Amino acid sequence: MKQATKIKWAFAAAIAVSVCWLVGDIAVVGFEPRPGDYPLFSKDYADKVDVDMAVHMLKGSTGRLMFGALIGALTGPLLLAAMWLVRQFFAETKKWYAVLTYYILLAGAVLSPAAHAAFFYVGEIHKAIYHTDKMVHPYLIGTANGFVQMLTILWGTAIFVLAVGWLAFAVCIALRKTLLPRWFAIFTPVALTLIIIPIKNVLPAPYSGWVGGAVFNIAYLVFFLLLLMLFRKKPLALNQKQSEKIINNA
């Protein structure tokens, strides 16, 4: 397959996976609950559970939570193409910093689907506690806390690795190690996430919950769309020589 064709398919994969994960995040964690509305957790079990996590997905039906978890987990392989695409924008794709950044991002991409899917189990176990008799709650609470611990480890690790990778890419842009203009460093996913978070705080429900749940993948979508605009020589365009270099990168 020609390099130009690979680039086109990689862009398609990157945008598609960003949309799928954005939709998935809204479906599985796009809620803005008030803990006080659920006294079982906010009062009775406040010292036994993570209250915010316990109430977060209570309004989600099993179908909605499952859809949100699966659309992300099953499209996870597309992240590999997205990270490969990012590597093509390095001025020298075989330099140590390009290879290191690529593999860090690749590791984060591999870790992400399991972390995303884990939200389903956390939501479902807390719904089970909420809708069952208190006599079975001690065992369910123990199970729920184990699920939350596993989610914390999986999601925390994935987010940390991805953040390191994207920050490294932003630094490379700022140091002119890529074919992108230096100002584009503020449009990498971590920087965009920091810009989007305050917007969430001024939005009404349910939009605040949607943005809060999908903030990182909104950043992904904006990043890859802007990258495509640069590549296709829209108003933010790379010059012809730079675009040809990306196509010719091996």
C-alpha positions in Angstrom: 0.0 0.0 0.0 1.3 3.4 -0.9 2.3 5.8 1.9 -0.3 8.4 0.7 -3.0 5.8 1.0 -1.9 4.8 4.4 -2.0 8.4 5.6 -5.6 8.8 4.3 -6.8 5.6 6.0 -5.0 6.6 9.2 -6.8 9.9 9.2 -10.1 8.1 8.7 -9.3 5.7 11.6 -8.2 8.5 13.9 -11.3 10.6 13.4 -13.6 7.5 13.5 -12.1 6.3 16.8 -12.3 9.8 18.3 -16.0 10.0 17.4 -16.7 6.4 18.7 -14.9 7.1 22.0 -16.6 10.4 22.4 -20.0 8.8 22.0 -18.9 5.9 24.2 -17.8 8.3 27.0 -21.1 10.2 26.9 -23.0 6.9 27.1 -21.1 5.4 29.9 -20.0 8.3 32.1 -21.9 11.3 30.7 -23.8 12.0 33.8 -23.9 14.8 36.4 -25.5 13.3 39.5 -26.0 14.9 42.9 -24.7 12.6 45.6 -27.3 14.0 48.0 -30.1 12.5 45.9 -28.8 9.0 46.8 -28.7 8.9 50.7 -28.0 5.1 50.6 -24.5 6.0 49.3 -24.0 9.6 50.5 -25.1 8.8 54.1 -25.5 5.1 54.9 -22.4 3.9 53.1 -20.4 7.1 52.9 -17.5 5.5 54.8 -17.7 2.3 52.9 -17.7 3.3 49.2 -16.4 6.0 46.8 -19.6 8.1 46.9 -18.9 10.0 43.7 -18.1 6.8 41.8 -21.0 4.9 43.4 -23.7 7.4 42.2 -22.2 8.5 38.9 -23.8 5.9 36.6 -26.9 5.0 38.6 -29.2 6.6 36.0 -27.7 4.7 33.1 -29.5 1.7 31.8 -27.6 -1.6 31.4 -28.0 -1.2 27.6 -26.7 2.4 27.6 -23.7 1.5 29.8 -22.9 -1.6 27.8 -23.1 0.3 24.5 -20.8 3.0 25.8 -18.2 0.5 27.0 -18.3 -1.7 23.9 -18.1 1.1 21.3 -14.9 2.2 22.9 -13.4 -1.2 23.6 -14.2 -2.7 20.2 -12.8 0.3 18.2 -9.7 0.4 20.3 -7.5 -1.1 17.5 -8.1 2.1 15.4 -6.1 3.9 18.0 -3.0 2.1 16.8 -3.5 3.7 13.3 -4.0 7.1 15.0 -0.7 6.9 16.9 1.1 5.8 13.7 -0.3 8.8 12.0 1.1 11.1 14.7 4.6 9.7 14.1 4.4 10.6 10.4 4.5 14.3 11.4 7.9 14.1 12.9 10.6 15.7 10.7 12.7 12.6 11.2 10.5 9.6 12.1 13.4 7.4 13.0 15.1 9.7 15.5 15.1 8.4 19.1 12.6 11.1 20.3 10.1 10.2 17.5 10.4 6.5 18.2 10.1 6.9 22.0 7.1 9.3 21.7 5.4 6.9 19.3 5.9 3.8 21.6 4.7 5.7 24.6 1.5 6.7 22.8 1.2 3.2 21.4 1.4 1.8 25.0 -1.3 4.2 26.1 -3.5 3.2 23.2 -3.2 -0.5 24.1 -4.0 0.2 27.8 -7.1 2.3 27.1 -9.8 -0.2 25.9 -9.6 -2.3 29.1 -9.8 0.9 31.2 -12.7 2.2 29.3 -14.7 -1.1 29.5 -14.1 -1.3 33.3 -16.6 1.6 33.8 -19.4 -0.7 32.8 -18.8 -3.1 35.7 -18.4 -0.3 38.2 -21.7 1.2 37.1 -23.6 -2.1 37.1 -22.4 -3.3 40.6 -23.4 0.0 42.2 -26.8 -0.2 40.5 -27.1 -3.7 42.0 -26.4 -2.4 45.5 -28.9 0.4 45.0 -31.7 -1.9 43.9 -31.2 -4.9 46.3 -31.9 -5.6 49.9 -29.4 -4.4 52.5 -28.8 -7.9 53.7 -26.7 -8.6 50.6 -24.9 -5.3 50.5 -21.8 -6.2 52.5 -20.7 -8.7 49.8 -21.7 -6.4 47.0 -19.9 -3.5 48.5 -16.7 -5.5 48.8 -17.0 -6.5 45.2 -17.8 -2.9 44.1 -14.7 -1.6 45.9 -12.6 -4.2 44.1 -14.0 -3.1 40.8 -13.3 0.6 41.6 -9.8 -0.3 42.6 -9.2 -2.1 39.3 -10.7 0.7 37.4 -8.5 3.2 39.2 -5.4 1.2 38.3 -6.3 0.6 34.7 -7.6 4.1 33.9 -4.9 5.9 35.9 -2.2 4.0 34.2 -3.6 4.6 30.7 -4.2 8.3 31.3 -0.7 8.7 32.8 1.0 7.0 29.9 -1.0 8.9 27.3 -0.4 12.2 29.0 3.4 11.6 29.0 3.3 10.7 25.3 1.2 13.7 24.3 3.3 16.1 26.4 6.4 14.7 24.7 4.8 15.3 21.3 3.9 18.9 22.3 7.5 19.5 23.4 8.8 18.1 20.1 6.5 20.5 18.3 7.7 23.4 20.3 11.4 22.4 19.7 10.7 22.2 15.9 11.3 18.4 15.8 8.1 18.0 13.8 6.7 19.3 10.5 4.0 21.2 12.5 4.1 24.9 13.3 5.2 25.6 16.9 1.8 27.1 17.9 0.2 23.7 17.2 1.6 22.5 20.5 -1.4 24.1 22.3 -3.7 22.0 20.2 -2.3 18.7 21.3 -4.8 16.6 23.4 -3.5 17.4 26.9 -3.4 21.1 26.3 -6.9 21.0 24.6 -8.2 19.0 27.6 -7.1 21.8 29.9 -8.9 24.3 27.7 -12.1 22.3 27.5 -12.5 21.6 31.2 -13.5 25.1 32.2 -16.1 25.1 29.4 -17.8 22.2 31.1 -18.2 24.2 34.3 -20.4 26.8 32.6 -22.6 24.5 30.7 -26.1 23.4 31.9 -27.0 19.8 32.5 -27.0 17.4 30.7 -24.3 19.0 28.5 -21.9 19.6 31.4 -22.1 15.8 32.1 -21.5 15.0 28.4 -18.5 17.3 28.1 -17.1 16.2 31.5 -17.3 12.6 30.5 -15.9 12.9 27.0 -13.4 15.7 27.6 -10.3 13.8 26.5 -11.9 12.4 23.4 -13.4 15.8 22.4 -9.7 16.9 22.6 -8.7 14.0 20.4 -11.4 14.8 17.8 -10.4 18.5 17.6 -6.7 17.6 17.4 -7.1 15.1 14.5 -9.5 17.4 12.6 -7.0 20.3 12.9 -4.2 18.0 11.9 -6.2 17.0 8.8 -6.8 20.7 8.0 -3.1 21.3 8.1 -2.3 18.3 6.0 -5.0 19.1 3.3 -3.7 22.7 3.0 -6.8 24.5 4.3 -6.4 27.9 6.0 -4.0 26.5 8.6 -2.0 24.6 5.9 1.4 23.0 5.9 3.3 24.0 2.8 3.5 21.6 -0.2 7.0 20.5 0.7 6.1 19.6 4.2 3.0 17.6 3.1 5.1 15.7 0.6 7.6 14.9 3.3 4.9 13.3 5.4 3.7 11.2 2.5 7.3 10.1 1.8 8.1 9.2 5.4 8.8 5.5 5.7 
